[in-house]
């Protein structure tokens, strides 16, 4: 039997985040409702996401929208035009269902199916993969989206949630 030597990069690689349950995903959305969301808030949240992604050397694209208006976009080194296409597809899921793209996909999986098989929506336009999260304002509801694309779906989702947690704590 041959063993592969462990390199410092693999020895220090962070563990992939665990898949959150549907109850945990729903709780995240309740907890991360904002008192308001302005253009300046979009800039602050987007800048925070860029900072966090750079710390992790994450090759992601980031997009923040309110209504139909794009308020923030960044493409970090290693991201590609495909990430922008994924952003659009995941964002459309949030706009249609009013909850995170990962939660939508998880609900379909919990029913023993997939979003692609059962949603009756064009998979070239909609993707229920993690990374798109609703921007919800207290007393108003969902007014926009924050989306990350470039990592595995659980990591995309976890990055957005971590940024929103830091953003709401400040």
N, C-alpha and C positions, 0 to 999 in steps of 0.2 A: 504494500500500500504506500503510495506517495502522498506526502503532505505538502501543502502549499505554504510557503513561508508567509507569515503575517507582516504586511507592510504597515508603516505608521499610519497611512491614510485609512486602511481598512480597520486597523485597531482602534482608531479614534472616531470612526464614522458614527454619527448619532443614530440611535434606534429610530426606525420609522414610527410615526405616531400611530397609536392604536385607533382602530375604526370606532368612532363614537356611535352610541346607540341612537335610535330615533328619539327617545326621551331626552337624551343629552343634547341632540341637535335642536330640538324644540326649545329646550331651556336656554341654550345659547342665544337664540333669536329673541326670546323674551327679555333676557338680561342685557342684551346689547342694543336695546332701543335707545335712541338719542333724544335729548331735549329739543334739539334743533339741528339743522344741517345747512350751512352757508357755503358760499364759494370758498371762503377762507378755511372753513372746516375741511373741505375737499382737498385743498392744498396741504393742510397740516396732516391729514390722514394719509394722503398719497406720499408725502415726503417721509412720513414714519414708515410706511411700507417699503419704500426704496431703501431707507436706512437699514431696516431689519433684513431685507433681502441681500443687501451688500454684505452685512455681517455674516450671513450664511453662504455667501458666494452663490446665491441662487440665480440661475439663468431665466428670469421671469419677465413677463410683461404685466403691467398693472394698469387698470382702467377704473375710473370712478365717474359715474353719471348721476345726474338728478333730472328726473323726467327724461326728455329726449336730448338733453344737452350733456356732452362730454365735458367734465370739469377738470379732469386730470388723466394723463396718460404718460407712461414711461416704459421704455423697453431697455432692459439691462443687458450687459454683455452675455452672449450665449443664447439669448432669446431669438426667435425667428418670426417671420410673417405668419407661420402656422399658429403661433401663440395668439395673435390678434384674431384669427378665425375662430379659435377655441373660445376666446373672450366673448365674441359676439354670440356664439352658440349657447354658452353657459348663461350669459346675461339674459338672453331671450327666455330661458327657463324660469329665472327669477321673476322677470316681468310678467310671465303668464301665470305662474303658480303662487307668487307672493311669498316664497320662502327660498331658502338656499338651494342651490343646484344639487348639493350633496344630499340634503334631506329628501328632495324629490326622488333622486335615484335610489336612496335607501328605502323609501316607502314602496317603490316598485319591487325591489329585491325582497323585501319582507313578505310580499304577496306571492313570491315564487316565480317572478317574471323579471323582465328588464324594461326600462323606459323605452328602448328602441323597439321592442316587440309589442308593447301594449299601449303606448301613449297616443298612437295614431298621428304623431307629428313627424315631419320630415327630419331625419337625423343629420341632414346636411345643414339644417337651420337651428336645431335644438340639440343640446347635449346636457344630460343630467349627470354631469361629472363634477366633482368637488372643485371649489375655487370661486364661485359666485355667491355673494351674500347680499341679502336685502339691506338697504339703508332705510330703517324705519324710524319715524319721529313720533314721540309721545303725543297721543291725541289726534294724530293725522293718519298714521299707517305707513306703508312702504312708499317711499318717494324716489328711490334710486337704487343703484347697485354699486358694489365694490367687487372687483374681479381680479384674480391672479391666475396666470397660466404659465406653465413651464416645468412644474414638478409633478410627481405622482398626485392623483386627485386628493388623497387624504392630506398630503403635505400642503397642497395649494389651499385647501380649506383651513387647515390649522394655522397657516401663516396669516390669512385674513382675520381669523378669530383672535389670534394673539395681538395683532395690530389694533383691532377694535377694542380689545380689553385694555391695552395701554392707552389708547386714545380716550376712552371713557373714564379712565382713572386720573387723567390729567386735568 
